[in-house]
Amino acid sequence: MTCRVRALILWALLGIAVSASGQTADAKVRVDSAWARRAPMLAMGGAKTGSGTGAIYAAIVNAGSDPDALLAAASDAAMAVEIHETYQDSGMMKMRPVTKIEIPAGKTVEMKPGGYHIMLLNLTRDLKAGETVELTLVFQKAGRIPVTAQVK
């Protein structure tokens, strides 16, 4: 199965998950100040299609009175997209995928270096400063929210 076919299947499954989650038309979640970068440790040597990683950071604002959760993300800039967190273990910084990020009612969750972020795995193109990356974030209640991240 090709990566493109897998990506289409993932999009379809995300659509089903959002439909089943009871998304509401008056959801009050928004995504502010999204930006992207190529993973610093892999910035050397130039990118080739299907190689390298990147990260996307943003502020997720829940202006509503109900909590929500970020469940998934997708972008055509990478063959795979995951929600990650950075954590410390035995004095070393590490990353791991997480199944969701809770967004409490009336709060803002910052995705930033050293914390939560969207990981772009096996980039389909280089991330050049000044360009943008399109992605879709999928929330438990707010549903799909399209986001444009500025590459820095």
N, CA and C atoms as a LAMMPS dump frame, in Angstrom:
ITEM: TIMESTEP
0
ITEM: NUMBER OF ATOMS
456
ITEM: BOX BOUNDS ff ff ff
-5.0000000000000000e+02 5.0000000000000000e+02
-5.0000000000000000e+02 5.0000000000000000e+02
-5.0000000000000000e+02 5.0000000000000000e+02
ITEM: ATOMS id mol type element x y z
1 1 1 N 0.851 -1.171 0
2 1 2 C 0 0 0
3 1 3 C 0.896 1.233 0
4 2 1 N 0.644 2.172 -0.898
5 2 2 C 1.471 3.366 -0.989
6 2 3 C 1.153 4.329 0.143
7 3 1 N 2.083 5.244 0.375
8 3 2 C 1.884 6.256 1.422
9 3 3 C 0.684 7.131 1.099
10 4 1 N 0.462 7.43 -0.186
11 4 2 C -0.666 8.275 -0.59
12 4 3 C -1.987 7.584 -0.256
13 5 1 N -2.074 6.283 -0.513
14 5 2 C -3.289 5.527 -0.21
15 5 3 C -3.514 5.496 1.298
16 6 1 N -2.454 5.273 2.062
17 6 2 C -2.573 5.279 3.517
18 6 3 C -3.058 6.63 4.026
19 7 1 N -2.539 7.721 3.424
20 7 2 C -2.966 9.062 3.832
21 7 3 C -4.454 9.26 3.553
22 8 1 N -4.936 8.8 2.403
23 8 2 C -6.362 8.928 2.077
24 8 3 C -7.232 8.133 3.047
25 9 1 N -6.77 6.946 3.413
26 9 2 C -7.509 6.134 4.385
27 9 3 C -7.56 6.85 5.734
28 10 1 N -6.427 7.438 6.158
29 10 2 C -6.378 8.173 7.424
30 10 3 C -7.369 9.334 7.407
31 11 1 N -7.41 10.105 6.309
32 11 2 C -8.343 11.225 6.199
33 11 3 C -9.781 10.731 6.333
34 12 1 N -10.097 9.615 5.678
35 12 2 C -11.461 9.075 5.748
36 12 3 C -11.803 8.669 7.181
37 13 1 N -10.866 7.995 7.856
38 13 2 C -11.108 7.575 9.238
39 13 3 C -11.266 8.773 10.168
40 14 1 N -10.469 9.814 9.946
41 14 2 C -10.602 11.016 10.767
42 14 3 C -11.976 11.643 10.568
43 15 1 N -12.463 11.638 9.348
44 15 2 C -13.795 12.172 9.068
45 15 3 C -14.873 11.396 9.796
46 16 1 N -14.751 10.075 9.814
47 16 2 C -15.716 9.234 10.523
48 16 3 C -15.641 9.505 12.018
49 17 1 N -14.423 9.614 12.556
50 17 2 C -14.256 9.855 13.995
51 17 3 C -14.865 11.189 14.398
52 18 1 N -14.673 12.211 13.565
53 18 2 C -15.228 13.521 13.893
54 18 3 C -16.743 13.48 13.82
55 19 1 N -17.304 12.829 12.808
56 19 2 C -18.761 12.729 12.683
57 19 3 C -19.36 12.016 13.879
58 20 1 N -18.676 10.996 14.371
59 20 2 C -19.182 10.213 15.49
60 20 3 C -18.977 10.914 16.827
61 21 1 N -18.129 11.939 16.854
62 21 2 C -17.804 12.566 18.133
63 21 3 C -18.851 13.57 18.575
64 22 1 N -19.828 13.863 17.738
65 22 2 C -20.863 14.812 18.127
66 22 3 C -20.389 16.242 18.063
67 23 1 N -19.621 16.577 17.038
68 23 2 C -19.12 17.941 16.926
69 23 3 C -20.282 18.916 16.883
70 24 1 N -20.078 20.092 17.466
71 24 2 C -21.134 21.088 17.502
72 24 3 C -20.768 22.257 16.603
73 25 1 N -21.794 22.878 16.044
74 25 2 C -21.578 23.992 15.135
75 25 3 C -21.071 25.222 15.873
76 26 1 N -21.334 25.329 17.178
77 26 2 C -20.939 26.516 17.919
78 26 3 C -19.679 26.284 18.767
79 27 1 N -18.835 25.358 18.357
80 27 2 C -17.588 25.105 19.081
81 27 3 C -16.772 26.387 19.136
82 28 1 N -16.111 26.607 20.232
83 28 2 C -15.386 27.849 20.433
84 28 3 C -13.881 27.627 20.543
85 29 1 N -13.37 26.665 19.798
86 29 2 C -11.935 26.398 19.784
87 29 3 C -11.332 27.068 18.564
88 30 1 N -10.189 27.714 18.756
89 30 2 C -9.469 28.3 17.632
90 30 3 C -7.975 28.05 17.805
91 31 1 N -7.256 28.159 16.7
92 31 2 C -5.814 27.932 16.701
93 31 3 C -5.141 29.232 16.277
94 32 1 N -4.272 29.771 17.128
95 32 2 C -3.597 31.045 16.88
96 32 3 C -2.094 30.858 16.707
97 33 1 N -1.487 31.763 15.959
98 33 2 C -0.027 31.908 15.855
99 33 3 C 0.695 30.616 15.483
100 34 1 N 0.157 29.873 14.518
101 34 2 C 0.796 28.614 14.119
102 34 3 C 2.07 28.893 13.328
103 35 1 N 3.124 28.164 13.664
104 35 2 C 4.375 28.273 12.925
105 35 3 C 5.042 26.911 12.846
106 36 1 N 5.88 26.752 11.847
107 36 2 C 6.535 25.459 11.6
108 36 3 C 8.03 25.66 11.418
109 37 1 N 8.755 24.568 11.605
110 37 2 C 10.194 24.569 11.309
111 37 3 C 10.632 23.144 11.013
112 38 1 N 11.699 23.044 10.287
113 38 2 C 12.331 21.75 10.07
114 38 3 C 13.002 21.378 11.385
115 39 1 N 13.017 20.099 11.713
116 39 2 C 13.642 19.674 12.967
117 39 3 C 15.088 20.158 12.994
118 40 1 N 15.485 20.886 14.045
119 40 2 C 16.818 21.495 14.097
120 40 3 C 17.961 20.512 13.866
121 41 1 N 17.873 19.327 14.43
122 41 2 C 18.986 18.39 14.294
123 41 3 C 19.111 17.827 12.886
124 42 1 N 18.069 18.009 12.05
125 42 2 C 18.102 17.494 10.687
126 42 3 C 18.171 18.607 9.657
127 43 1 N 18.43 19.829 10.082
128 43 2 C 18.408 20.959 9.161
129 43 3 C 19.612 20.977 8.232
130 44 1 N 20.634 20.222 8.524
131 44 2 C 21.831 20.226 7.693
132 44 3 C 21.66 19.318 6.482
133 45 1 N 22.323 19.659 5.41
134 45 2 C 22.415 18.754 4.276
135 45 3 C 21.273 18.797 3.294
136 46 1 N 20.255 19.625 3.474
137 46 2 C 19.16 19.73 2.513
138 46 3 C 18.204 18.563 2.607
139 47 1 N 16.954 18.833 2.348
140 47 2 C 15.926 17.8 2.47
141 47 3 C 15.675 17.122 1.14
142 48 1 N 15.352 15.877 1.195
143 48 2 C 14.906 15.122 0.036
144 48 3 C 13.473 14.712 0.308
145 49 1 N 12.691 14.59 -0.758
146 49 2 C 11.311 14.184 -0.585
147 49 3 C 11.255 12.858 0.165
148 50 1 N 10.377 12.783 1.17
149 50 2 C 10.22 11.564 1.943
150 50 3 C 11.257 11.4 3.027
151 51 1 N 11.987 12.468 3.333
152 51 2 C 12.974 12.358 4.402
153 51 3 C 12.882 13.588 5.292
154 52 1 N 13.391 13.451 6.473
155 52 2 C 13.426 14.571 7.39
156 52 3 C 12.131 14.723 8.165
157 53 1 N 12.223 15.54 9.195
158 53 2 C 11.068 15.805 10.042
159 53 3 C 10.931 17.3 10.272
160 54 1 N 9.76 17.679 10.697
161 54 2 C 9.494 19.057 11.044
162 54 3 C 8.548 19.093 12.219
163 55 1 N 8.31 20.28 12.723
164 55 2 C 7.399 20.435 13.85
165 55 3 C 6.541 21.667 13.638
166 56 1 N 5.318 21.612 14.147
167 56 2 C 4.399 22.746 14.099
168 56 3 C 3.984 23.076 15.526
169 57 1 N 3.994 24.365 15.809
170 57 2 C 3.637 24.878 17.129
171 57 3 C 2.503 25.891 16.968
172 58 1 N 1.673 26.051 17.982
173 58 2 C 0.567 27.011 17.94
174 58 3 C -0.042 27.136 19.329
175 59 1 N -0.91 28.109 19.465
176 59 2 C -1.715 28.254 20.68
177 59 3 C -3.12 27.771 20.357
178 60 1 N -3.63 26.835 21.155
179 60 2 C -5.002 26.348 20.987
180 60 3 C -5.837 26.996 22.08
181 61 1 N -6.806 27.806 21.653
182 61 2 C -7.642 28.584 22.569
183 61 3 C -9.033 27.958 22.626
184 62 1 N -9.469 27.631 23.821
185 62 2 C -10.829 27.128 24.012
186 62 3 C -11.607 28.209 24.752
187 63 1 N -12.349 29.019 23.989
188 63 2 C -13.132 30.103 24.575
189 63 3 C -14.504 29.628 25.043
190 64 1 N -14.771 28.342 24.897
191 64 2 C -16.063 27.787 25.277
192 64 3 C -16.14 27.407 26.741
193 65 1 N -17.316 26.92 27.128
194 65 2 C -17.533 26.52 28.52
195 65 3 C -17.397 25.005 28.703
196 66 1 N -17.071 24.281 27.623
197 66 2 C -16.865 22.836 27.696
198 66 3 C -15.432 22.492 27.3
199 67 1 N -14.821 21.512 27.971
200 67 2 C -13.482 21.092 27.563
201 67 3 C -13.535 20.418 26.193
202 68 1 N -12.403 20.367 25.528
203 68 2 C -12.272 19.69 24.238
204 68 3 C -10.923 18.982 24.26
205 69 1 N -10.591 18.308 23.183
206 69 2 C -9.305 17.619 23.104
207 69 3 C -8.858 17.543 21.656
208 70 1 N -7.574 17.794 21.427
209 70 2 C -6.976 17.593 20.114
210 70 3 C -6.709 16.108 19.967
211 71 1 N -7.295 15.487 18.932
212 71 2 C -7.203 14.037 18.74
213 71 3 C -6.252 13.614 17.643
214 72 1 N -6.116 14.441 16.597
215 72 2 C -5.307 14.038 15.446
216 72 3 C -4.944 15.268 14.633
217 73 1 N -3.995 15.068 13.715
218 73 2 C -3.581 16.121 12.796
219 73 3 C -3.187 15.467 11.483
220 74 1 N -3.325 16.214 10.404
221 74 2 C -2.953 15.706 9.087
222 74 3 C -2.433 16.858 8.235
223 75 1 N -1.474 16.554 7.355
224 75 2 C -0.915 17.544 6.438
225 75 3 C -0.318 16.822 5.25
226 76 1 N -0.433 17.438 4.076
227 76 2 C 0.198 16.833 2.906
228 76 3 C 1.691 17.156 2.834
229 77 1 N 2.209 17.915 3.815
230 77 2 C 3.635 18.231 3.861
231 77 3 C 4.473 17.071 4.401
232 78 1 N 3.801 16.035 4.916
233 78 2 C 4.521 14.893 5.493
234 78 3 C 3.747 13.609 5.227
235 79 1 N 4.479 12.511 5.197
236 79 2 C 3.837 11.214 4.988
237 79 3 C 3.089 10.741 6.23
238 80 1 N 3.501 11.237 7.396
239 80 2 C 2.818 10.902 8.647
240 80 3 C 2.858 12.131 9.549
241 81 1 N 1.799 12.303 10.337
242 81 2 C 1.703 13.434 11.258
243 81 3 C 1.255 12.889 12.607
244 82 1 N 1.961 13.281 13.666
245 82 2 C 1.642 12.797 15.005
246 82 3 C 1.614 13.956 15.992
247 83 1 N 0.834 13.777 17.051
248 83 2 C 0.832 14.718 18.172
249 83 3 C 1.9 14.215 19.145
250 84 1 N 2.82 15.1 19.532
251 84 2 C 3.931 14.713 20.408
252 84 3 C 4.013 15.612 21.629
253 85 1 N 4.73 15.1 22.608
254 85 2 C 5.125 15.908 23.758
255 85 3 C 6.609 15.672 24.009
256 86 1 N 7.255 16.714 24.534
257 86 2 C 8.648 16.601 24.952
258 86 3 C 8.628 16.437 26.473
259 87 1 N 9.456 15.548 26.966
260 87 2 C 9.498 15.309 28.408
261 87 3 C 10.943 15.04 28.816
262 88 1 N 11.201 15.109 30.107
263 88 2 C 12.537 14.867 30.62
264 88 3 C 12.588 13.497 31.295
265 89 1 N 13.642 12.747 30.978
266 89 2 C 13.841 11.423 31.569
267 89 3 C 15.318 11.246 31.868
268 90 1 N 15.644 11.063 33.12
269 90 2 C 17.034 10.876 33.559
270 90 3 C 17.934 11.999 33.061
271 91 1 N 17.43 13.225 33.133
272 91 2 C 18.226 14.382 32.747
273 91 3 C 18.307 14.628 31.246
274 92 1 N 17.624 13.823 30.447
275 92 2 C 17.652 13.992 28.989
276 92 3 C 16.262 14.355 28.478
277 93 1 N 16.212 15.236 27.488
278 93 2 C 14.952 15.594 26.856
279 93 3 C 14.624 14.554 25.789
280 94 1 N 13.383 14.071 25.811
281 94 2 C 12.931 13.06 24.855
282 94 3 C 11.556 13.467 24.329
283 95 1 N 11.144 12.814 23.232
284 95 2 C 9.822 13.044 22.669
285 95 3 C 9.077 11.728 22.585
286 96 1 N 7.74 11.835 22.65
287 96 2 C 6.905 10.656 22.453
288 96 3 C 5.546 11.1 21.907
289 97 1 N 4.914 10.215 21.129
290 97 2 C 3.561 10.521 20.659
291 97 3 C 2.571 10.447 21.815
292 98 1 N 1.512 11.253 21.722
293 98 2 C 0.421 11.191 22.688
294 98 3 C -0.878 10.98 21.918
295 99 1 N -1.863 10.392 22.568
296 99 2 C -3.127 10.102 21.892
297 99 3 C -4.019 11.323 21.781
298 100 1 N -3.829 12.297 22.691
299 100 2 C -4.625 13.522 22.629
300 100 3 C -4.012 14.569 23.539
301 101 1 N -4.442 15.812 23.306
302 101 2 C -4.084 16.922 24.184
303 101 3 C -5.393 17.501 24.7
304 102 1 N -5.576 17.475 26.008
305 102 2 C -6.774 18.044 26.627
306 102 3 C -6.713 19.571 26.522
307 103 1 N -7.843 20.179 26.129
308 103 2 C -7.95 21.63 26.036
309 103 3 C -9.065 22.058 27.002
310 104 1 N -8.707 22.467 28.23
311 104 2 C -9.723 22.813 29.227
312 104 3 C -10.579 24.004 28.79
313 105 1 N -11.806 24.036 29.258
314 105 2 C -12.718 25.143 28.969
315 105 3 C -12.12 26.452 29.462
316 106 1 N -12.208 27.484 28.617
317 106 2 C -11.739 28.81 29.008
318 106 3 C -10.234 28.944 29.112
319 107 1 N -9.482 28.003 28.594
320 107 2 C -8.017 28.012 28.721
321 107 3 C -7.344 27.988 27.357
322 108 1 N -6.042 28.27 27.357
323 108 2 C -5.197 28.185 26.171
324 108 3 C -4.1 27.179 26.437
325 109 1 N -3.885 26.281 25.496
326 109 2 C -2.78 25.326 25.578
327 109 3 C -1.75 25.723 24.526
328 110 1 N -0.537 25.98 24.981
329 110 2 C 0.548 26.382 24.084
330 110 3 C 1.3 25.152 23.589
331 111 1 N 1.334 24.988 22.287
332 111 2 C 2.24 24 21.692
333 111 3 C 3.5 24.783 21.348
334 112 1 N 4.626 24.38 21.959
335 112 2 C 5.861 25.149 21.797
336 112 3 C 7.061 24.225 21.929
337 113 1 N 8.238 24.681 21.448
338 113 2 C 9.447 23.863 21.601
339 113 3 C 9.632 23.485 23.073
340 114 1 N 9.928 22.23 23.315
341 114 2 C 10.097 21.744 24.674
342 114 3 C 8.798 21.283 25.307
343 115 1 N 7.698 21.277 24.554
344 115 2 C 6.396 20.871 25.083
345 115 3 C 5.611 20.112 24.032
346 116 1 N 4.321 20.355 24.005
347 116 2 C 3.478 19.726 22.987
348 116 3 C 3.789 20.314 21.612
349 117 1 N 3.659 19.492 20.569
350 117 2 C 3.844 19.945 19.2
351 117 3 C 3.267 18.917 18.232
352 118 1 N 3.118 19.337 16.99
353 118 2 C 2.707 18.439 15.915
354 118 3 C 3.969 18.037 15.181
355 119 1 N 4.214 16.75 15.074
356 119 2 C 5.419 16.236 14.425
357 119 3 C 5.097 15.858 12.988
358 120 1 N 5.874 16.38 12.041
359 120 2 C 5.764 16.034 10.627
360 120 3 C 6.86 15.028 10.32
361 121 1 N 6.479 13.806 9.994
362 121 2 C 7.438 12.727 9.768
363 121 3 C 7.541 12.409 8.28
364 122 1 N 8.768 12.212 7.807
365 122 2 C 9.019 11.942 6.388
366 122 3 C 8.406 13.038 5.518
367 123 1 N 9.021 14.206 5.585
368 123 2 C 8.527 15.358 4.838
369 123 3 C 8.401 15.045 3.349
370 124 1 N 7.353 15.559 2.738
371 124 2 C 7.162 15.392 1.29
372 124 3 C 7.791 16.559 0.528
373 125 1 N 8.205 17.59 1.252
374 125 2 C 8.893 18.741 0.669
375 125 3 C 9.709 19.41 1.763
376 126 1 N 10.661 20.225 1.336
377 126 2 C 11.461 20.947 2.311
378 126 3 C 10.608 22.046 2.946
379 127 1 N 10.924 22.402 4.167
380 127 2 C 10.25 23.498 4.851
381 127 3 C 11.176 24.708 4.79
382 128 1 N 10.847 25.661 3.919
383 128 2 C 11.686 26.836 3.706
384 128 3 C 11.056 28.052 4.382
385 129 1 N 11.903 28.821 5.057
386 129 2 C 11.436 30.023 5.742
387 129 3 C 10.651 30.902 4.786
388 130 1 N 9.516 31.425 5.267
389 130 2 C 8.667 32.291 4.467
390 130 3 C 7.524 31.554 3.795
391 131 1 N 7.64 30.239 3.635
392 131 2 C 6.558 29.457 3.044
393 131 3 C 5.547 29.101 4.136
394 132 1 N 4.488 28.418 3.735
395 132 2 C 3.489 27.991 4.703
396 132 3 C 3.252 26.49 4.591
397 133 1 N 2.712 25.929 5.653
398 133 2 C 2.308 24.523 5.709
399 133 3 C 0.835 24.493 6.069
400 134 1 N 0.055 23.785 5.275
401 134 2 C -1.372 23.621 5.556
402 134 3 C -1.564 22.328 6.347
403 135 1 N -2.393 22.368 7.361
404 135 2 C -2.703 21.166 8.113
405 135 3 C -4.129 21.263 8.626
406 136 1 N -4.631 20.144 9.06
407 136 2 C -5.955 20.084 9.671
408 136 3 C -5.802 19.459 11.043
409 137 1 N -6.328 20.154 12.05
410 137 2 C -6.349 19.607 13.403
411 137 3 C -7.75 19.079 13.661
412 138 1 N -7.839 17.919 14.288
413 138 2 C -9.124 17.277 14.545
414 138 3 C -9.361 17.247 16.05
415 139 1 N -10.464 17.891 16.449
416 139 2 C -10.814 17.987 17.863
417 139 3 C -12.026 17.115 18.173
418 140 1 N -12.11 16.664 19.405
419 140 2 C -13.195 15.799 19.835
420 140 3 C -14.558 16.459 19.642
421 141 1 N -14.685 17.729 20.004
422 141 2 C -15.976 18.426 19.896
423 141 3 C -16 19.446 18.761
424 142 1 N -14.918 20.178 18.583
425 142 2 C -14.89 21.243 17.579
426 142 3 C -14.759 20.702 16.16
427 143 1 N -14.372 19.429 16.029
428 143 2 C -14.223 18.843 14.697
429 143 3 C -12.924 19.262 14.029
430 144 1 N -12.978 19.351 12.707
431 144 2 C -11.788 19.695 11.918
432 144 3 C -11.602 21.202 11.862
433 145 1 N -10.382 21.636 12.141
434 145 2 C -10.044 23.048 12.03
435 145 3 C -8.837 23.163 11.106
436 146 1 N -9.001 23.835 9.95
437 146 2 C -7.862 24.031 9.05
438 146 3 C -6.928 25.087 9.639
439 147 1 N -5.619 24.87 9.468
440 147 2 C -4.609 25.758 10.022
441 147 3 C -3.533 25.998 8.97
442 148 1 N -3.057 27.242 8.894
443 148 2 C -1.92 27.577 8.052
444 148 3 C -0.789 27.979 8.989
445 149 1 N 0.339 27.277 8.886
446 149 2 C 1.498 27.565 9.737
447 149 3 C 2.596 28.215 8.89
448 150 1 N 3.119 29.314 9.373
449 150 2 C 4.211 30.014 8.715
450 150 3 C 5.515 29.311 9.041
451 151 1 N 6.313 28.989 8.018
452 151 2 C 7.615 28.343 8.244
453 151 3 C 8.61 29.408 8.636
454 152 1 N 9.316 29.161 9.744
455 152 2 C 10.35 30.108 10.24
456 152 3 C 11.713 29.456 10.135
